[in-house]
Amino acid sequence: MTTTQEMPGRGRTTATADGGGPPQTLAREHELLMGQVAARARDVLTATAGGQWPAQELRALAGYLRAELLRHAEDEEWLLFRASPAPAGLARLGRDHVRLRARVEALERAADGTGTHSRAEVAGLTRDLLAQLRRHMAAEEAVLASGTPGEVPATTSPGTHQHRWYPLTEGPVIDLDALPPDEMTDAAVDRLQRLRAGERVEFRSGRDTAEIWQRMDRLKSGGYGFYYLHDGPGEWRVQVTRRPPAGTAATGPTAQ
């Protein structure tokens, strides 16, 4: 189950996830994704309604859309569309995905400050995204169910990327002990791969985090800096920075 909690200041909410297993059906997976998108969209709309530019809220929404929703769309195309015995509606669903990507890119430009959107335009984009996403998910479930006996399966399964990781690894300080022990390293690596050059996060855990830097060293040797603030026993705290490519300067508020 996914829930939201009210946080102090500007009515913001933060998404949390319980320790349940991955969704088994596409409908349940859609419900989980829609709840996370809606919570972040609500923060954007609350800020714009209060006459404030939703910089932080836009970044949170755009980040989730890129990391979770668009990845989910790619997984659907690869795992579900290709296996569907009912191709008649798949072309429409593919066009929906193209429109969703365009909407996400527009919100990303607004979040990065490279667009020319007003507060009202951002609010309109956000509302349109929610309406478009709800229509698309309902149509997708209907089209895929028409050629599938029983319920349409989810795109996630044990051992693969899990949607519940994102809300548990959001923010600059991450409690890895909130994750299932057998998923801790995978979730931490997924979070590090979302960092932009110069950005950093701090991992905290009651378990040794050595496997994380060992995995990252195999994936991208030298691409991340690991600085241990506390190296056990009993508690591990490590600050991880994504290094900019050679010959470029780090950018962003957390660059060092």
C-alpha positions in Angstrom: 0.0 0.0 0.0 1.1 3.6 -0.7 0.2 6.5 1.5 0.9 10.2 1.8 1.7 12.2 4.9 1.2 15.9 5.4 4.5 17.7 6.0 4.9 21.2 7.5 5.1 24.2 5.2 3.1 24.9 2.1 0.9 21.9 2.7 3.4 19.6 1.1 3.0 15.9 1.2 5.6 13.1 1.0 4.9 9.7 -0.3 5.7 6.6 1.7 5.4 2.9 1.0 4.9 0.0 3.3 6.7 -3.3 3.2 4.2 -5.1 1.0 5.4 -7.1 -2.0 5.3 -5.9 -5.6 1.9 -5.5 -7.3 0.7 -8.6 -9.1 -1.6 -7.1 -11.6 -1.4 -4.1 -14.0 -4.4 -2.5 -12.4 -2.7 -2.6 -9.0 0.5 -1.3 -10.5 -1.4 1.6 -12.1 -3.1 2.4 -8.8 0.2 2.6 -7.1 1.8 4.8 -9.8 -1.3 7.1 -10.0 -1.3 7.6 -6.2 2.3 8.7 -6.3 1.8 11.0 -9.3 -1.3 12.5 -7.8 0.4 13.3 -4.4 3.2 15.2 -6.2 0.8 16.9 -8.6 -1.3 18.1 -5.6 1.8 19.8 -4.1 2.4 21.6 -7.4 -1.2 22.8 -7.6 -1.2 23.8 -3.9 1.8 26.0 -4.5 0.5 27.6 -7.7 -2.9 28.3 -6.0 -1.0 30.1 -3.3 0.7 32.4 -5.8 4.1 30.8 -5.5 6.4 29.3 -8.1 6.5 25.5 -7.4 10.2 25.0 -7.9 10.7 22.2 -5.4 7.3 20.6 -6.1 7.9 20.6 -9.9 11.3 18.9 -9.5 9.7 16.3 -7.3 6.9 15.6 -9.8 9.1 15.7 -12.9 11.7 13.4 -11.2 9.1 10.8 -10.3 7.5 10.9 -13.8 10.9 10.4 -15.5 12.2 7.7 -13.1 9.0 5.7 -12.6 6.2 6.5 -15.0 8.2 6.6 -18.2 10.2 3.6 -17.2 6.9 1.8 -16.6 5.7 2.8 -20.1 8.9 1.3 -21.6 8.4 -1.9 -19.6 4.8 -2.1 -20.8 5.8 -1.8 -24.4 8.5 -4.4 -24.1 6.8 -6.9 -21.8 3.0 -6.5 -22.4 2.5 -4.9 -25.8 4.7 -7.4 -27.6 2.9 -10.4 -25.9 -0.6 -9.1 -26.4 -2.8 -11.1 -28.7 -5.0 -8.0 -29.2 -3.0 -5.6 -31.4 -5.9 -3.5 -32.5 -5.7 -1.0 -29.7 -1.9 -1.1 -29.2 -1.3 1.7 -31.7 -3.5 4.1 -29.8 -1.7 3.1 -26.5 1.6 3.8 -28.2 0.5 7.2 -29.3 -0.7 7.9 -25.7 2.9 7.0 -24.5 4.3 9.5 -27.0 2.0 12.2 -25.7 2.8 11.4 -22.1 6.5 11.7 -22.8 5.9 15.1 -24.4 3.9 16.2 -21.3 6.7 15.1 -19.0 9.3 16.9 -21.0 7.3 20.1 -20.8 7.1 19.8 -17.0 10.9 19.0 -16.9 11.6 22.2 -18.8 9.5 24.2 -16.4 11.3 22.5 -13.4 14.7 23.3 -14.9 13.7 26.9 -15.6 14.4 26.5 -19.3 10.7 26.9 -20.3 8.6 30.1 -20.4 5.7 28.7 -18.4 3.6 30.9 -16.0 2.2 29.5 -12.8 -1.2 29.2 -14.5 0.3 27.3 -17.4 2.1 24.9 -15.0 -1.1 24.3 -13.2 -2.9 23.6 -16.4 -0.1 21.2 -17.6 -0.3 19.4 -14.3 -4.1 19.0 -14.4 -4.0 17.9 -18.0 -1.3 15.3 -17.1 -3.5 13.8 -14.4 -6.6 13.6 -16.6 -4.6 12.1 -19.5 -2.9 9.6 -17.3 -6.2 8.4 -15.8 -7.8 8.0 -19.3 -4.8 6.2 -20.6 -4.5 3.7 -17.7 -8.2 2.8 -18.0 -7.9 2.3 -21.8 -4.7 0.3 -21.4 -6.2 -2.1 -18.9 -9.2 -2.6 -21.2 -7.2 -3.2 -24.4 -4.7 -5.6 -22.8 -7.4 -7.5 -20.9 -9.4 -8.1 -24.1 -6.8 -10.5 -25.3 -5.6 -12.0 -22.0 -7.3 -14.7 -20.0 -7.5 -13.6 -16.3 -6.0 -10.4 -15.0 -3.3 -8.5 -16.9 0.0 -9.1 -15.0 2.1 -6.2 -13.6 5.5 -5.3 -15.2 7.3 -5.8 -11.9 8.3 -9.1 -10.4 10.7 -10.1 -7.5 14.3 -9.4 -8.5 13.4 -6.5 -10.8 13.0 -2.7 -10.2 10.3 -2.0 -7.7 8.1 1.0 -7.6 8.1 1.1 -3.8 11.8 1.9 -3.8 11.3 5.5 -5.1 9.4 7.0 -2.1 11.8 5.2 0.3 14.9 6.6 -1.4 13.7 10.2 -2.1 15.5 13.1 -0.6 19.1 13.9 0.4 19.2 11.6 3.5 18.1 8.0 3.0 17.4 5.4 5.7 18.3 2.1 4.0 16.9 0.1 6.9 13.4 1.1 5.7 14.0 -1.2 2.7 13.8 -5.0 2.7 17.3 -6.3 3.4 17.5 -8.3 0.2 16.5 -5.2 -1.8 18.7 -2.6 -0.1 21.7 -2.7 -2.5 19.5 -2.7 -5.6 17.4 0.2 -4.4 20.5 2.2 -3.4 22.1 1.6 -6.8 18.9 2.7 -8.5 18.9 5.9 -6.4 22.5 6.7 -7.3 21.9 6.3 -11.0 19.3 9.0 -10.7 21.8 11.5 -9.4 22.9 14.3 -11.6 26.5 15.3 -11.8 27.5 17.1 -8.6 24.5 15.9 -6.6 25.0 13.9 -3.4 23.0 11.8 -1.0 23.7 10.4 2.4 22.9 6.7 3.2 22.3 5.6 6.7 22.0 2.0 7.8 22.6 -0.4 10.7 24.1 -2.8 8.1 27.4 -2.5 6.3 27.0 -0.6 3.0 30.2 -1.9 1.3 28.2 -3.8 -1.3 26.8 -0.6 -2.6 30.1 1.0 -3.5 31.4 -2.3 -4.8 28.4 -2.6 -7.2 28.8 1.0 -8.3 32.5 0.5 -8.9 31.7 -2.3 -11.2 29.0 -0.4 -13.0 30.7 3.0 -13.3 34.3 2.9 -11.9 35.3 6.3 -10.6 32.0 7.9 -11.4 31.0 8.3 -7.7 32.8 9.5 -4.6 32.1 7.6 -1.4 33.0 9.4 1.9 32.3 7.5 5.1 30.9 9.7 7.9 30.6 6.7 10.2 32.1 3.3 9.3 30.4 1.0 11.8 30.1 -1.0 13.9 26.4 -0.7 14.5 25.9 2.3 12.3 27.1 3.2 8.8 26.7 6.7 7.3 28.1 7.3 3.9 27.9 10.4 1.7 27.9 9.7 -2.1 28.5 12.3 -4.8 28.1 11.7 -8.5 31.3 13.1 -10.1 30.9 15.2 -13.2 32.5 13.8 -16.4 36.1 14.6 -16.9 36.6 18.2 -18.2 33.2 19.5 -17.0 32.2 21.4 -13.9 29.6 20.2 -11.5 26.4 22.2 -11.4 23.5 22.4 -9.0 23.0 23.4 -5.3 24.7 20.2 -4.0 27.8 20.4 -6.3 31.2 20.1 -4.6 
